Amino acid sequence: MRAVKKKKDFTQGSVRVFFSYYTPHGKLLLLDLVMAIFAVAAELVFPYATRYALNRLLPNGLYKAFFLLMAGLLGAYLLRALAQYIVTVYGHELGVRVEADMREDIFSKVQTLSFAFFDKNRTGKLMSRMTTDLFDITELAHHGPETVIQASLTIAGAIAILATIRWELALILLLLLPVLLAVVMRLRLRLRARSLDVKRETAEINTAVEAGVSGIRTVKAFANEQDAMDKFRTSNEKFKKVKKSYYRIFGVFNASTEFAMALMQLVTLAAGGVFIMQGKMDAVDLITFSLYVSVFMAPIRKLTQFVEQFQKGSSGFLRFLEIMRAEPDVKDAPDAKELENVKGGVEYRDVSFHYQNGEEVLRHVDLTIAPGETLALVGPSGSGKTTLSQLLPRFYDVTGGAVFVDGQDVRKVTQASLHRYIGIIQQDVFLFADTVRENIRYGRPGATDEEVAQAAILASIHEEILEMPNGYDTFVGERGAGGMTLADLAACFDEPEEKLVEMLAVLCARGKLVEIAPSRYLTASVLDRLWTDCETMLTKYHREHPLHAGMRLAEARQRLLRGKARENADAILVCFAREGKLTLTAEHCALADFSVHLTKRQSAIREELLRTCRAAGILGKKQDALCALFDKKDRMECARVLESLLSTGELVLLAPELCVEKSVLDAVDARVKAWFETHDTLTLGEFRDTLGTSRDHALLVLEYYDRRGILRREGDVRRPGAQFGEIEK
């Protein structure tokens, strides 16, 4: 029988909460620390034993005692090896246990939080809290006490022992130690900053690779291979520069650390030599000092590494506490009662609701539904149908009015009893990574196979399930949107590929399947569900960004299509565009019926921006200079209109922050096209003369054409690039 865990008080200080996770594992922690201390003791005894042997035993011919001492040291080092084994194995076990406890606590906490919390926190962020952050905390939980105790005892023990030999020299080393630590720590922080830069640029280059590979169909469809390559090269160059900078700092760090340690050895040797000359020390004492200096160098390295570990672990723990201290917006009332003997009468009485961002969705809604009555709510996307239904099971609480079930205010009954009497099929259906059978059984874990089949029959999907490769045992991925290839199906059916192609064609003709890409298929129901997601998200996006031409494709892949669907994102979006549901460009996607609508003032600002950029010609205008044309009260509107013009392509960014009007660029396109009708190459000087501008600005324009793939640089000349035909459109 599992022991009941003591509930933790997360309102306490973060330090107390952190150490409370050690309490259930106190014996393991004690074992770890005792063994760590024993390992330190064994490390400290060797130099002193060496001094004793050289000063007392060997000079006096006490060879038997010498070999006994050596045997004792061997035993000590064997025990030290055992201690290190225990520290490594059981110390990490301690960390794993703490991590498991924290993960269980945070997962349990997440189950109690209301929908409003998940509206504000994305899945990726929560996953990071449960994986990456907890790993950092685990490393701190394991290595923290052990590292601090070992390093502190080693340094303090070595200095204390050295003080008994020659306190003046020990004092010199003690004064040098903070300087060494300060140098190493400063360099470590610089190294960490560069390491973060490397991680950031690595993420950027990974994003570029992911976009280039997963979006290859869209890239090819719009003949944007060169543009994709240019973007990748830009990211790759940034990565190279940051990586080189990191290795320079890393080199300085290693060299400085080794130099500082060598300097301490040199100071020890020099000062010891002076004391020997003065007759205050002998050579054996100097050797002992040198050995102890080597002993406490390792802990210094550990301490510098621990600083970074502490920063990562403590930051991760604070983020962990953010979730653990979050309070659900929807709670059971203190006097909440069980909902019993439900007949099914529902009443919305003067209900209003707005989300935390202040957006009002429902206003003074009155609605009565009699037991057994069927009601359909009809309205456009974003009108509040889903929100209205989510108020009944208290996924959100009303901001005005009340919702009743059989005359009982849903806020005065327990949520658990309320949910037992409400069945919900949401538009955003989630399929677990499991078989079809287990996904159906999720609503009632103890259901028999016969009951599962009966549920499917009632839902009119039994026949579709039987047509799947393994029927009810067919494995579906997250959201069931991964699709299947011809190869996947061939692995499931003992049929020739030609036969499978015929079968798939029949199913496509019947509207059961959709070929979203060559030899990749999705069921029509899954595609319909994905379209519902897309439509809802784009409707919201257009409402929040009415001046944007649409959502950027990279964002659409991340937000609209999740899980395995993201692998097929471009194919699915192209499919929607083919059906006339979406408007798809090389950069954006939008609902087919969406268009940008400007206010009278925004229209005036738009015309002024276009006129100014047109007058500037190919020299263009900086974005801040354009905004400076308007009074302070209009600059915010100017920024919005400017963003809109860039998204619609009416203005083009020739370089970062430098805007050029599209018709001006079209005229340059015509000149470039005309030039190559009579010439094979184009030099910078020739292009400068053609534009009638400066050499630097002509180079800026040429580099823009290079990035678009319209021109291709070969040494000092340009030739038509892969996308040269683009300027003819």
N, C-alpha and C positions, 0 to 999 in steps of 0.2 A: 504494500500500500504506500502510495507516495505521500511524503511528509508535506504538510501545509507550510508554504513559505510565509515568513513574516513580512507584512506589508511595510514598505519603506515610506518615509516621510520626505518627499521631494521638495518641501518648502524650506528645509534646512539649508545651511550654507553648502556650496558645491563641494568643498573639501570633506565635510562630514558625510555627505551622500556618497562621495567616491569611496571613502574608507569603509562605509557600511557594507560595500560589496565584498570586502575581505572577511567580514565577520563569520559567515557560514563556512569559510575555508581557513579558519584561524590556524589549525594544526598544520595545514599545508604551507601556509605563509611562514609559520615559525620554523618548520623544517628547512624551508628555502633560505631564510635569513641565517639560521645557525650554521648551515653548510657553507654559506657565503662567507661568514666570519671565520670559519675553520680554514677555508681556502686562503684567506688573507693571512691568517696566522702562520700557515705553512710557508707562504711566500716570504714573510718577514723574517722567519727564523734562519733561512739559508745563509744570507750574508753574515749574520752574527755568528752562526756556527762556523763559518769559514774563518772569521777573525779569531775565534777561540782556538780552532785547530792550528792556525799559523802562529799564534802567539804563545800558546801554552803546551799543546800536545806534541807537535812535531819537534820544536826546539829542545824539549825535555825527553825525547825518545819514548814518549808514551804511545807507542804504535798500536797496542791493543785497544786503548781507549779511543784512538783515532778511527780505527776500523769499526768500533762499536758506534761511534758518532756517525760514521758514514752509513751504517746499517739503519741507525735511527732516522737519518735524513731520508733514506730510501723508503722506509715505512711511512714517514710523514708525507712524502710525495705520492705514494700509493693511495694513502687516505685522502690526499688533496685531489687526486684524479677521481676518486669515488665521490668526493664532495662536489666536484665540478659536474659529474654525471648527474647527481641528484638535483643540483641547481638547474641544469639544462632541462632534464626531463620533467621533474615535478614543478619547477618554476613555470615552465610553459603550460603544464597542466593547470596550474593555478590561473594563469592568464586565460586559458580556454574556458575554464569554469566561470570566471568573471564575465567573459564575453558572452557565454551562453545565457547567464543570468540576465545580463543587460538586454540581450536580443529578445529574450522571452518577455521581459518587462515592457520593452518598447513595442513589441508586436501586440501584447495584451492591451497596452495603452491605445494604440491605433484603432483597435476594435471598438473602443468606447467613444471615439471622437465623432462628431457630427459631420454632415456633408459640407458644411461651410469651411471646415478645416481643409478638406481635400480640394475645395475650389481654390484655396490660396496656396496649397502646397502640391506640386507636381509629383507624380509617381517616382521619377528619377531622383528627386531630392530626398524622398523618404527612403528609397533603396540605398542611397549613399549613406544615410544615417545608420542603416542596419548592417551595412557591409564595411565600406571603407573607414568610416568614423569609428566603428566598433573595433576594427582591426588595430587602428592607431591607439585606441584606449587600452586594448589588450596588451600591446607592446609596452605601454607605459605601466600598466598594472603589474606586469611580470618583471620588467627590467628596472622600473623606477626605484623601489625600495632596495633591491639588490645592488644596483649600480651606485646609488648614493652611499649606502653603508660600506660597500667594498672600497670605493674610491676614497671616501673620507678616512676610514680606518687605515688603509694602506699608506696614505700620505701622512696622516697624523702619527701613525706607528713608526714609520721610517724616520720622520723628523725627531720624534721623541728618543728613539734609539741612538740616532746620530748625535743628539745633544749630550748624551751620556759619554760619548767618545771625545768630541771636541765641540763644545757649545758655540764657539765663535764661528766655525765653519757651518754648523747647522743653521745659525742665525742668518748667515749670508744667503744660503739656499732658500731659507724661509722668506727672505725679502725679495729674492728673484722669482719665486713661485707665482705671486700675483701678476707680475709683469708678463711671465710666460702665458698664464691663463688668459690675460686680457688680449694679448696678441692673437692667440689661437682662437679665442671666442669671436673676436672682431672678424677675422678671416673666415671663420665658419659661417657667420651671419651673411657675409658677402657671397659666400659659396651657396648658401641656401637661397638667397635672392635670385642668383643666376639659375639655380636648379628649378625654381618656380617658373622662371622665364622659359626654360627648356620644356617643362611640362606643358606650359601654355601653348608654345609653338608646336609641340608634338601633337597636342589636341587639334590645332589648326590644320596641320598637314594631314592628320588622320581624317578630319572632316572633308578636306579637299579630295583625298583618295576615295572616301566613301561616296561623296557626291559624284566624282568622276566615274566610278564603277557602277554604283546603283542607278545613276541617272544616264547611263551610256545611251539608252534608246532615245531619250529626249535630246541629248547632245547631238547624236547623229541625225535625228529627225530635223533639227534646225541647223545642221552643218556647222556646229559650234566647237568642233574638235580643237581648233587652234586657240580659241578663247579659253577653253577648259585647260589646255596645256599651259597657257600663259598664267592663268590664275594659280595653277599648281606650282609653276616655276617661282612665282612671287613668294608663295608660302615656303617653298623649299629653300630659297635664298635666305629668308628670314631665319629659318631653322638653322641653316649653316652658320650664320653670323652669331646667333645666340649660343649655339653649341661650341663654337670656337672661343667665344668670350668665357663660357663656363670652364673650358679646359685650361684657359690661361689662369683664371682665378684658382682652379684646382691645383695647377702647378705651383702657383705662389703659395697656396696653403700648405701643400706637402713640403715644399722647399723650406718655407719659414718655420714650420713645425720641427722639421729635422734639424734646421740650423739652431733653433732655440734650445732643443735638447742637447745638441752638441756643445752649445755655448755653456750650458749648465755643467756639462762634463768638464769643459775646459776651465771654467771658473773653479770647479772643485779641485782639478789637478793643480791649477796655478796657486790657489790659496793654500791647498794642502802642501805644495812644494815649499811655500814660504814658511809654514808652520814646521815642516821637517827641518828646514835650514835653521830655524830658531830652537830646535830641539823639543818642540811642544807636541810633535806627532811622530809616528814612525810609518814606514811604507805600508805595513799591514793595515793600519787604520785608514790610510788613504785609499787602499784597495777596497776596504769595506764601504767607505763613503761612495766610491764610484759605483759599487754594486747596488747600493741603496738608491742612488740617483736613477739608475736603470729601472729599479723596481717601481718607483712611483711615476715613471713616464707613461706606462700603460694606463693607469687610472685617469691621468690627465686627458689622454685621448678619449677615454670612455666618457668623461664628464663633458667634453666639448660636443661629442655625438649625442649625449643625453639631452643637451639643451634643445636641439632640434626635435628630438623625440618627445620631450616634455611639451614643447610648443604645439606639435601636431596632436598629441594625446589630450592635452588640456583643452585645445580648441574643439576637438571632436567631442569631448565630454560636455562642454558647454552647449554644443548643438544638440547633443543627446538630451540634456536637461530642458532645452526649449520645448521639445515634444513632451517630455514627461511632466512638465509643469503646465502644459496647455490644458485648458478646461473646455469640455464640450459645450457648444452653444445650446444644445438640447439635452436637458436632464430630467429625470423623474422628479416630480414634486415630492417633498418630504412625506406628505400624506396620500401619495398616489395609491390607487386601488387596482386590483386585477379586473380586467374586462371579461365579463362572463355572459353566457346566454345571449350571444349576439344574433340579432335578427337581420341587420344589414342596412338600417336606415342611416343616411348620411346627410348632414346639413352644413353648408358654409354660410355663416351669418356675418354679413358686413366685413368680409375678409379683405385685408390689404396686405401686400408683401413687397419688400424691397431687399435686395442683396446688400452686403456690407459695403459695396462701392457706391451705394446710394441710388442705384438704378431701380426705379419703381417698375414692377412687373404687373402686379395686380392692384386694383383700386376699388374698394367697396363692392366686393362680389357677394351676391346672395344666390345660393343654389341649394335646392332640396332634391334628394334622390330617394325614392321609396324602396323598401326591401324588395329584391327581385327585379327591379327596373334596370333596363339597359340604356346607357346614355353615351353618346358620342360627342366629344368636344372637337369642333372643327375650327381651324384658323390657320393663318400663315405661320411659317417658321419664326420662332422668337416671340410669339404673341402671348405665351404664358401657359400653354396647355400642360406641358410637363411639370412646370412649377406648381400648378394647381393640384395635380395628382400627388405630388411629393409632400404636400402639406398634410394629407390625410394620415399617412403612417408616421408623421413627425420627422421626416428627414430634415425639414426646416420647421421652425416655429413661425407662426403668423406674426406680422408686425402690427396688425390691427384686426379686431374682430375675433372670431373663434370658429373652430371646426368641431362638429359633434358626430358621434356614432351612437345611434340609439339614444339620443338625448344627453349623452355623457361627453363633456369636454375632453378631447384627446389629451390635453395637457394634464388632466387629473387622473389618468390611468397609467399603469406601467407600460413602458415601451415594449417590453417582451411580450406581454399579453396582447397588446395592440397588433404587433406584427404576426402573432399566431393566427389571427383572423383575416389577414390581408394578403392576397396573392398579387404579385406584381410582375408583369412582363414589360421591361423597359425597352425603349428604342435602341439604346446602346447596350446590346446584349454582350456579355462576356462569356466566352467559352474557355474553360480551363484546359490546360495541356494534359488531356486525358482522353479516354475513349468516349464515343457518343453516349454509350450506356451510362457511364459514370457522370457525365454532364447532366443527363436527364435525371439520374438518381439523386443529384445534389439537393433537390427540393425535399426529398425524403430519403435519408441515407439508408434506411432499412428496407427499402422497397425491393420486391422480388423482380426477377427478369420479366415475368408475365405482366406485372404492374407497370414496369418501364415501357414494355411494348404497348400496353393499353393506353398509357399516357401519350405515346407517340401517335397512336391511331386517332385519339381524340383531338390531337393537334394537327392532324392531316399531314404528317411528315413520315409516317411509317414506310410508305412505298419508296420515298426518296432515300431513306436510310438503307433499305434493303438493296438499292441500286449502288450504294457505296462499295468500295473495294472489299471491306471486311464487315459489312453490315453494321450492327450495333457495336462491334469491336473495332471499328475504324478509329484510328487515333487522329484527333484534331489538335491543331496548334492553338496558340493564343488568338482568341477571336475567330478562329477557323478561317483566317484570311491568308494563310500561307500559300494556298493554291496547290495544284498537283501538276507535274509534268507528265509527258508521255512515258518517260522512263519510269517515274513513280508507279504509274498504272501498269506498265509492263511487268514490274516486279511483283505486283499483286495478282495479276491474272495470267493464267497459262494460255494465252492467246497470241497469235501472230500480231505483229505491230500493225499490219494493214487492216486486220479485223478490228483492232482497237480504234484506229483512226475512223473507220466507218461508224462504229458505235458512238464515238464522241461527236461525230458530225450529226448523227440522229438526235442526240441529247441537246446539242446546241440549237438544232432546228426546232426542237420542242420547247426551247426556252428554259431548259433545266440547267444547262451549263453555258458559260461565256468564255470564249477564247480571248483572254486579255492580252496575250502575247503569243508568238509562234510556239505551239506545243505546250502552253501553260494555261490551265483552266481553273476557273472559280465557279462555284455554284451560283446561280442567279440570285438566290436568297441572300447569300453572303455579300454579293456585290450590291444588292439593294440596301442592305444594312450599312455598308460602307458609304453609299451615296447619302443616306440619311445623316450619317456623321458629318460628311463633307458639307452638305447643304446647311446643317445647323451651325457648324463652325464658321463657314464663310459668311453666312448671314450675320452672325455676331461680329465677325471681323469687319465687314462692310459698314455695319452700324457704328463701330468704334473708330474706323478709319475711312470716313466717307470720301476723302480726297485722294486716296490711294487707288492706283489702277487695279490692284488686287494683292493677294497674299504672295509673298515670294515663294518660289517652288521649294527652296530648302526648308522654309518654315512649314510649308504644307506637308512635306514628307514627315516632319517631326510631330506636328500637332494633329493632323487629320488622319494619318495612317499609323497605327501602332503595331507593336509586335512583329509578326512575320509579314504582315501586310506591307511593311516598310520596304521589304525586299522587292516588292512588286509595285512600289509607289508610282513610278513613272508610267508603267504600263496601265495601271488602274486609272490614273489621271487622264492619260491619252484616250482611254476607253470612254470615260465620261465626256470628254471633249468631242469625241466621235459621235456620241449620242446627242450632242447639242445641249448638254447640261452645263458645261463649263466653257469659258473662254480661256484658252491656254496659249501663252506666249513663251519665248525663251526664258523669261525672267519671272513671270507672274501667272497666277491662275485666279479666276474670278467667276462668280455665277454668271451664266449667259445673259441674264436680263439686267445685270448691274452696269451702271454708268456713273461717272463722276458728276455730281451736281454742286455748283458753286453758288454762294450767296452773291448779292449785288456787289458788296465790298470786296469779296474774294475775287470776283471776276475783274474788278478794276485793278486789283493788285496783280492779277495774272497778266493782264494786258500790259501793265507798266513793266513787269519783269521781262516779258517777251520783247517789248520794244527796246528796252535798255540793252538786252543781250544781242538783239539784232543789230543795233547801232554799234556795238562794240566789235562786231565782226568776229573773225577767227581769234582775236586777242582774248575774247571772252571776259567774264566778270567773276570775281570771287564771291562766294556765297555771303560772307559777312558784309561786303560792299553793297550787295543787292539789298540786304536787310536794312542797311544804313540809309537807304533812300526813303524810308518811312518813319513816321513818328513812333515813339516807344509803344504806344497802345496798339499799333498795327504790326509790330515786328513779330509777334507770335503768329499772327495770321499769315504774315509773309513767309515764315519758316514752313508753315503747313502747305501753303500754295506752292512754294518752291519744291518741297518734297513730292507734291502731286505732279508737278511738271516733269520732274526727273523720272517718276514712276511711269508716266504716260509716254515718255520719250520726246516730249516737246523741247525739253532742254537736255543736253548731254554733258556728262562730266568728262571734259577733255583730260583733266588731271584732278587729283584730290582737291575739292573745293572750287575748282575752276569750271564755270558753266558756259556752254556755247549753245546758241539757238540752233535748232535742228535744220532749218532752211539754209543757214550759213554753212553748216557742215555738208549739207546736200550739194551745195555749190562747189565745195572743195572736192567732194566725191566725183563730181562731173569733171573737174580739172584733172584729177588723178586718172580717171578712165580715159579721157582724151589724150593724156600724155602717153599712156601705154599703147594707144592705137598706133603710134609712130615711133616709139622707143621701147627698147628691151629692159633698160634699167633706169633708175632714178637716184641721183645723188642728193645729199643734203643741200648743197649749193643751188642746184637746179630747182629743188622744191622751195627753197627760200625765195628765189627770184620769182617763181610762179605765184607764190602767196603774197609777195611784196612785204615781207615781215622780217624780223630779226632772225639770226641764225639759231639762237636759243629757243625762240618760240616755234620756229619751223621744226626743230628737233623734237619739241614737245608733241607737235601734231603727228609727226612721223611715228613716234613711239606709241601714240594712240592707235594708229593704223596697224602697227606691229602687234599690239595686244589683241586687236580684233581679228588678226589673221588675214587682213586684206592685203597687207604687204609683208614681205619676208626679207629680213636683212641678211645680206651676204657680204661680209667685209664692210666696205665703205659705200656700198650701193644697195638699193632695194629692188626687188622683183615682185610681181604679183604673187600673193599668198594663196593659201587654200580657200579663203573666203572672199577672194577678189570679186567673184560673181555677185556678191552681196550688194555692191554699190550699183549694180545694174537694175536692181529691183525697184 
